[in-house]
Each structure stands twice: as structure tokens, then as C-alpha cells.
Amino acid sequence: MMLLPFALITLAAADATLGVAESLRGGVWREALKDYASIAREERKKGAKGKYVVAFADDYGLGNRVNVVVSSLALAVASGRALAIVWPRVDCRHSHRENCDPTSVDDLFVEANVSWGLNKHIAPHVVKCRDDRDRKRKTLDRWAMADPNDRKTADHYRKLDFDASWRGDDRVLCTYGYFYWGWALTCNSHLRGRWNLHPTKGGSPWVEFGALQDWLLARSRAVAKRVHAILGKETCDVGVHLRRADDRVRGANVFNPKWVAVLEAQLDALPRDARVFIAADHESAHTKVKLVDVVRSRGGALLGTDKATANRDSDGGIYDALAENYALSSCGELLPRGTGASTFHDMAVARAAFEQPGALRGPPAAGEPEY
């Protein structure tokens, strides 16, 4: 499976409302999604005969969960199936999973255009798929994407001419993973032709990832309130996401001078009162303190609140983390992630690329798919 790398994103015309006009919802997927909403409703009405894609988003971090949900939406649209999401509330005190998230998909998001709930008709299939995964079975009888590193299947979906007969005997197909593999569907020339798009030219997998997020996942009230607490009525000029950014020197954590240099170079090109938002994990605390000093020493404004506690330990911590992601995607310029993969960062980049028309970006990095 491929995680899409990217260069510095320069985003024009920042939209402080963190959204797009209703006429643009869905982006290049718009016409396909109009039809899909009714298709999904009809499949659900069929009861035990309905066909589904079930996204297992009950493991890994927030960005990983959104990745598999949005990828599964792309597959559901391509194959004419209803979407269902396994992302329940969890009491982390009694969970054996390393990456426990106490919140459910319904805590964080609102069903904007299509239902994603489980029902009695697919519950037995969910149990079997969960058992396959927990026992690490390699069977594909019930799975459309079973291995988080399955690049071969993603490449197959990029070339497959989907029709009503695809996996026709498998009424319920399950998906799993932690990288965004939906690009394989948005780059599928057969699907693009069906939707009256050029089969091989135009568009961006990043923008289309953001469009699918926007169409499916509306912010819950709790998350929206926290986004407002961060931004208020201000716009963000520069967004910084720090993940494991601190250096280790003689066994102690210290700030990373590379981040200081990157932010200073970015601020040199902006007015002195540039507004900056910094999101950081607990392994980046020293670097964040240093960057805050840099912004203040230049007369810039820091967005956000000291009351936020973004983490996986509580409902409030998850709400704060998702609100920070929305705040990052509102920024006119989003600094590139540091070393290593960050699906949380990628989620913000995709949303920003869609919500802010006219975005400029560097050339595709090695391995990134193009149409």
C-alpha cells in the first residue's frame, strides 16, 4: 500500500469557514455521489439482500481511521454498495488494543449525505470479518482489502472495470488498513470515464481525497465548537504539525533546530503580524515552545487555546485532536511534515487541497501516482 508523500503546499484564498459551497461538495466526484446517495439507500432497503462495504476503522490512530473510511466510500461508490463503518465507542481501561480511541465515528462526525450505521442484516458478517482479522487469517472470502500493506490489490482496483457482477456472490465485503488506498479508485480510468471525466488527465488524488472527506464526514457539534475556539473569526496564515519533532541529546529531549529554520524561512515571506497555528504531540513539546518564541519575537499572532489537550486518553482529547486537524487545513500555508509518515497530517492536506481552490504545490514526489 502506498502512503502519498508531498512537497510544501501553498494554499491560496484561505476559507475561514472551513467548508465549501454546497454546489461544490464532492468535487470531481460530485455527479457520482449524487447517484450514490440514492443507490446506498436502496441497498439498505433491501434488508438481507442488500450489498455493503464495511470499513473496519476500530484500530490505529485518527488519521488511519479516516483513511480506511474514506477509501471504503470510494470502493462503495465504484461498486454500487452501501457503506457501513465499524468504529464504536471503547472503554480503553478494558481494551487490549495498543491504539485505543474512546470515541466513536458518531461522536466525531455527523452523517451528512449517507447513512453508515450497522444493522442486523450485516452484523453476522461483521463478526466473521473481525474474527478473521483478530486471528490474522489471510482469507479473502469476505474481504475487499484485508492487508494494510496490500499494494497489489490497490493497483488492481486502479485498473479494474467495475460492474454489477464484481464480487456478486459476496453480499458484504470488509475493508481494513491504515493508509489511504482510495487513490486507486479516483485514478481508475474506467470510473473516470463513466463520470464524464478525462480518463487519464486532470485532477489530483489529494483534492479528491479531500472531496470525499467533505462529502461524507461533517463535524460534530463538539468538534465544531473546538475549531471555533482555535480560530474564532481569524484566518490562519501558517499551519505547523509537529509529530515526534524533538531531538534527543544525551538522553534528554530538546528542540529541533530544523523546524525553527523552516518556520523562520516561511515567516520571512509574510507580514510581521502573520497568524500561526501549531499542533504538536507530546514528543514535540520542546520544539513547540521554541517555535512559539519565534512567532512572538517577530510580532506574529498565535492561534489556539492553552486549554486544548489533544491526545487519545479521553473523549475531549480526541475532539481536540480532530479540531486541530481542521484548523491546520484552514491555514493558507501548511508546512511539510517532518520525517516519517503522518496520516493525520495527510488528512489535513487533502481537506485543504479541496477546500481552497487554486492551491499550488510542489512537483509530485517519487512514487506518487499521477493520472
VMD Tcl script that draws the C-alpha trace (Angstrom):
set ca {
  {0.00 0.00 0.00}
  {1.17 3.49 -0.77}
  {1.20 6.49 1.52}
  {1.27 9.55 -0.72}
  {4.19 11.90 0.02}
  {4.06 15.58 -0.95}
  {6.01 18.80 -1.00}
  {5.20 22.14 0.65}
  {1.60 23.10 -0.01}
  {0.90 26.77 -0.65}
  {-2.82 27.32 -0.29}
  {-4.49 30.42 -1.70}
  {-7.73 32.11 -0.70}
  {-7.98 30.62 2.78}
  {-11.58 29.86 3.71}
  {-12.19 30.72 7.34}
  {-15.50 28.87 7.27}
  {-13.66 25.56 6.86}
  {-16.01 24.42 4.16}
  {-17.04 24.81 0.55}
  {-20.16 25.95 -1.24}
  {-22.86 23.31 -1.43}
  {-22.64 23.35 -5.22}
  {-19.03 22.17 -5.00}
  {-19.48 19.39 -2.44}
  {-17.97 16.17 -3.64}
  {-15.56 17.86 -6.04}
  {-14.96 15.84 -9.19}
  {-16.89 13.01 -7.56}
  {-19.98 15.23 -7.35}
  {-22.15 13.59 -10.03}
  {-21.20 10.07 -8.98}
  {-22.01 10.89 -5.36}
  {-25.43 12.28 -6.25}
  {-26.35 8.91 -7.71}
  {-24.58 7.04 -4.94}
  {-26.69 8.51 -2.13}
  {-29.83 7.00 -3.64}
  {-28.05 3.73 -4.51}
  {-26.91 3.34 -0.89}
  {-30.43 3.98 0.41}
  {-31.86 1.37 -1.95}
  {-29.30 -1.22 -0.88}
  {-30.21 -0.67 2.75}
  {-33.90 -1.03 1.95}
  {-33.24 -4.50 0.53}
  {-32.62 -5.82 4.03}
  {-30.87 -9.18 3.98}
  {-30.30 -8.91 0.21}
  {-28.51 -5.55 0.30}
  {-24.83 -5.27 -0.64}
  {-22.32 -3.47 1.57}
  {-18.74 -2.37 2.02}
  {-17.94 -2.48 5.75}
  {-15.00 -0.31 6.84}
  {-13.17 -1.56 9.93}
  {-11.96 1.70 11.48}
  {-11.63 0.46 15.04}
  {-7.85 0.41 15.25}
  {-4.80 2.69 14.81}
  {-4.86 6.49 15.05}
  {-7.37 9.11 13.96}
  {-5.81 9.71 10.55}
  {-5.61 5.97 9.87}
  {-9.27 5.50 10.71}
  {-10.38 8.30 8.43}
  {-8.17 6.84 5.69}
  {-9.93 3.47 5.69}
  {-13.39 5.08 5.97}
  {-12.85 7.40 3.01}
  {-11.13 4.69 0.94}
  {-14.08 2.40 1.63}
  {-16.50 5.12 0.49}
  {-14.63 5.26 -2.82}
  {-14.95 1.50 -3.20}
  {-18.64 1.57 -2.25}
  {-19.32 4.24 -4.87}
  {-17.36 2.33 -7.51}
  {-19.17 -0.95 -6.83}
  {-22.67 0.33 -6.06}
  {-22.80 -0.84 -2.44}
  {-23.98 0.76 0.79}
  {-21.28 1.84 3.26}
  {-21.15 0.74 6.90}
  {-18.50 1.73 9.44}
  {-17.17 -0.24 12.41}
  {-15.84 2.47 14.74}
  {-17.53 2.04 18.13}
  {-17.03 3.74 21.48}
  {-14.49 1.88 23.62}
  {-13.71 1.82 27.32}
  {-9.94 1.99 26.98}
  {-9.44 0.75 30.54}
  {-10.55 -2.68 29.35}
  {-9.20 -2.67 25.78}
  {-6.34 -4.89 24.66}
  {-5.60 -2.70 21.65}
  {-2.45 -0.58 21.75}
  {-4.08 2.33 19.89}
  {-7.34 2.75 21.79}
  {-9.74 5.53 20.84}
  {-12.60 6.06 23.31}
  {-14.75 7.95 20.81}
  {-16.91 6.53 18.03}
  {-17.38 7.78 14.49}
  {-20.74 9.18 15.61}
  {-19.07 11.18 18.40}
  {-16.73 12.89 15.95}
  {-18.79 13.19 12.78}
  {-22.37 13.60 11.59}
  {-23.90 11.67 8.69}
  {-24.04 14.41 6.07}
  {-25.28 12.62 2.95}
  {-25.47 8.88 3.57}
  {-26.05 6.52 6.49}
  {-23.13 4.44 7.73}
  {-24.64 2.57 10.68}
  {-24.54 -1.18 11.22}
  {-27.73 -3.26 11.23}
  {-28.93 -6.78 11.97}
  {-28.52 -7.86 8.34}
  {-24.76 -7.32 8.28}
  {-23.94 -7.97 11.95}
  {-23.06 -11.68 11.40}
  {-20.67 -10.71 8.60}
  {-19.02 -8.12 10.82}
  {-18.42 -10.77 13.48}
  {-16.80 -13.11 10.95}
  {-14.61 -10.37 9.48}
  {-13.48 -9.25 12.93}
  {-12.59 -12.84 13.76}
  {-10.59 -13.13 10.52}
  {-8.65 -10.00 11.36}
  {-8.02 -10.80 15.02}
  {-6.80 -14.28 14.10}
  {-4.74 -12.80 11.23}
  {-6.33 -15.09 8.69}
  {-5.31 -14.42 5.10}
  {-8.64 -15.47 3.57}
  {-10.15 -13.02 1.09}
  {-13.59 -14.63 1.02}
  {-15.14 -11.75 2.93}
  {-12.58 -9.04 2.28}
  {-12.03 -6.37 -0.35}
  {-8.91 -5.03 1.40}
  {-7.58 -7.20 4.21}
  {-3.91 -6.26 4.47}
  {-2.83 -2.69 5.32}
  {0.23 -3.09 3.09}
  {-1.58 -4.64 0.12}
  {-0.26 -2.56 -2.77}
  {-1.13 -5.35 -5.23}
  {-4.88 -5.08 -4.57}
  {-4.79 -1.29 -4.79}
  {-3.08 -1.49 -8.17}
  {-5.72 -4.00 -9.26}
  {-8.51 -1.59 -8.29}
  {-6.83 1.16 -10.26}
  {-7.25 -0.89 -13.46}
  {-10.46 -2.84 -12.77}
  {-13.57 -2.17 -14.84}
  {-16.15 -2.34 -12.05}
  {-19.65 -3.50 -12.90}
  {-22.62 -5.08 -11.12}
  {-21.06 -8.54 -11.37}
  {-17.93 -7.64 -9.39}
  {-17.82 -9.90 -6.32}
  {-21.50 -10.55 -6.94}
  {-21.62 -13.58 -4.64}
  {-20.12 -11.61 -1.72}
  {-23.00 -9.57 -0.36}
  {-20.87 -8.00 2.38}
  {-17.22 -7.07 1.77}
  {-14.97 -5.85 4.58}
  {-12.05 -3.42 4.40}
  {-9.17 -2.65 6.70}
  {-5.89 -0.80 6.68}
  {-4.22 2.39 7.80}
  {-3.03 4.08 4.61}
  {-5.25 5.87 2.09}
  {-5.82 3.46 -0.80}
  {-8.81 5.33 -2.23}
  {-6.49 6.95 -4.77}
  {-6.68 3.69 -6.73}
  {-10.39 4.34 -7.38}
  {-10.05 8.04 -8.16}
  {-7.30 7.19 -10.66}
  {-9.32 4.40 -12.29}
  {-9.77 5.36 -15.96}
  {-12.96 3.27 -16.35}
  {-14.67 5.02 -13.44}
  {-13.50 8.46 -14.53}
  {-14.88 7.83 -17.99}
  {-18.20 6.73 -16.50}
  {-18.37 10.03 -14.62}
  {-17.61 12.10 -17.74}
  {-14.10 12.96 -16.59}
  {-10.98 12.66 -18.70}
  {-9.79 9.08 -18.10}
  {-6.13 9.95 -17.65}
  {-5.72 13.71 -17.22}
  {-6.73 16.38 -14.76}
  {-7.42 16.44 -11.08}
  {-5.40 15.38 -8.09}
  {-5.68 12.36 -5.78}
  {-5.19 14.79 -2.87}
  {-8.08 17.02 -3.91}
  {-10.35 14.04 -4.48}
  {-9.41 12.55 -1.10}
  {-10.43 15.87 0.44}
  {-13.65 15.95 -1.59}
  {-14.69 12.53 -0.29}
  {-13.92 13.58 3.28}
  {-16.03 16.69 2.86}
  {-18.98 14.81 1.38}
  {-19.11 12.02 3.95}
  {-17.86 13.44 7.23}
  {-19.48 16.54 8.72}
  {-18.00 17.78 12.00}
  {-19.94 17.00 15.16}
  {-21.04 19.89 17.40}
  {-18.32 19.09 19.95}
  {-15.59 19.29 17.30}
  {-17.04 22.41 15.65}
  {-17.02 24.25 18.99}
  {-13.37 23.45 19.46}
  {-12.47 24.60 15.95}
  {-14.16 27.92 16.71}
  {-12.19 28.15 19.97}
  {-8.96 27.82 17.97}
  {-9.72 30.18 15.11}
  {-12.50 32.46 16.28}
  {-13.05 34.91 13.44}
  {-9.40 34.87 12.41}
  {-7.78 33.25 9.40}
  {-4.61 31.18 9.68}
  {-1.57 32.09 7.59}
  {0.78 29.23 8.52}
  {0.00 25.80 9.94}
  {2.62 23.60 11.61}
  {2.07 19.98 12.61}
  {4.78 18.57 14.86}
  {4.99 14.80 15.29}
  {7.92 13.34 17.21}
  {9.79 16.51 16.39}
  {12.04 16.82 19.45}
  {15.69 15.80 19.21}
  {17.41 13.56 21.77}
  {20.69 14.85 23.16}
  {22.48 12.95 25.92}
  {19.26 11.14 26.83}
  {17.16 14.31 27.08}
  {14.58 15.82 24.73}
  {15.50 19.19 23.21}
  {14.02 21.35 20.47}
  {14.75 20.53 16.84}
  {16.60 23.45 15.13}
  {15.48 22.27 11.68}
  {11.88 23.19 12.46}
  {12.98 26.61 13.67}
  {14.79 27.26 10.39}
  {11.81 26.10 8.30}
  {9.32 28.30 10.15}
  {11.63 31.33 10.11}
  {12.07 30.99 6.34}
  {8.29 30.82 5.89}
  {7.65 33.85 8.10}
  {10.27 35.87 6.22}
  {7.90 35.87 3.25}
  {4.86 37.04 5.25}
  {3.83 40.21 7.08}
  {5.09 40.57 10.64}
  {1.63 40.00 12.08}
  {1.22 36.61 10.40}
  {-1.16 34.29 12.23}
  {0.30 30.85 13.04}
  {-1.27 27.68 14.38}
  {0.95 24.94 15.85}
  {-0.34 21.43 16.60}
  {2.09 19.19 18.46}
  {2.17 15.78 20.12}
  {3.80 15.12 23.49}
  {7.08 14.16 21.79}
  {7.33 17.64 20.27}
  {6.80 19.83 23.35}
  {10.29 21.39 23.37}
  {10.17 22.21 19.66}
  {6.72 23.77 20.01}
  {7.92 26.04 22.83}
  {10.79 27.22 20.64}
  {8.51 27.86 17.65}
  {6.12 29.84 19.86}
  {9.07 32.04 20.86}
  {9.98 32.53 17.19}
  {6.46 33.66 16.28}
  {6.17 36.06 19.22}
  {9.63 37.53 18.71}
  {8.60 38.52 15.18}
  {5.33 40.13 16.24}
  {3.19 37.30 14.89}
  {-0.06 36.03 16.36}
  {-0.54 32.52 17.74}
  {-3.89 30.89 17.20}
  {-5.30 28.31 19.57}
  {-6.01 27.83 23.24}
  {-3.90 26.53 26.10}
  {-6.93 24.57 27.30}
  {-6.69 22.07 24.43}
  {-5.31 18.65 25.36}
  {-5.10 16.70 22.10}
  {-4.46 13.05 22.96}
  {-6.01 9.58 22.86}
  {-6.75 9.37 26.57}
  {-10.25 10.89 26.67}
  {-13.19 12.00 24.58}
  {-12.07 15.61 24.97}
  {-8.54 14.75 23.87}
  {-9.81 13.17 20.63}
  {-12.17 16.10 19.99}
  {-9.25 18.50 20.44}
  {-7.05 16.46 18.07}
  {-9.67 16.48 15.31}
  {-10.32 20.19 15.82}
  {-6.59 20.85 15.42}
  {-6.67 18.94 12.14}
  {-9.48 21.13 10.83}
  {-7.59 24.22 11.97}
  {-4.46 23.08 10.14}
  {-6.41 22.56 6.92}
  {-7.70 26.14 7.11}
  {-4.20 27.64 7.01}
  {-3.01 29.47 3.90}
  {0.30 27.62 4.05}
  {0.86 24.25 5.65}
  {4.46 23.32 6.33}
  {5.50 19.87 5.08}
  {5.53 17.11 7.64}
  {8.85 16.14 9.13}
  {10.49 12.77 8.74}
  {8.25 9.74 8.75}
  {4.67 9.15 7.76}
  {1.75 11.02 9.31}
  {-1.70 10.13 8.11}
  {-3.05 12.82 10.47}
  {-1.07 15.42 8.51}
  {-2.13 13.92 5.18}
  {-5.79 14.17 6.20}
  {-5.42 17.93 6.73}
  {-3.52 18.38 3.47}
  {-6.21 16.59 1.44}
  {-9.02 18.61 3.00}
  {-7.12 21.88 2.45}
  {-6.35 20.99 -1.17}
  {-10.07 20.55 -1.84}
  {-11.48 23.40 0.25}
  {-9.07 26.04 -1.02}
  {-9.34 26.31 -4.83}
  {-6.22 27.44 -6.64}
  {-3.87 25.64 -4.30}
  {-0.27 25.47 -5.55}
  {2.05 22.63 -4.74}
  {5.47 21.33 -5.50}
  {6.13 18.60 -8.07}
  {4.96 15.07 -7.25}
  {7.38 13.20 -5.04}
  {8.82 9.84 -6.04}
  {6.18 7.15 -6.08}
  {3.17 9.47 -6.01}
  {0.50 8.41 -8.53}
  {-0.49 10.78 -11.30}
  {-3.36 10.48 -13.75}
}
mol new
graphics top color blue
foreach p $ca { graphics top sphere $p radius 0.5 }
foreach p [lrange $ca 0 end-1] q [lrange $ca 1 end] { graphics top cylinder $p $q radius 0.2 }
display resetview
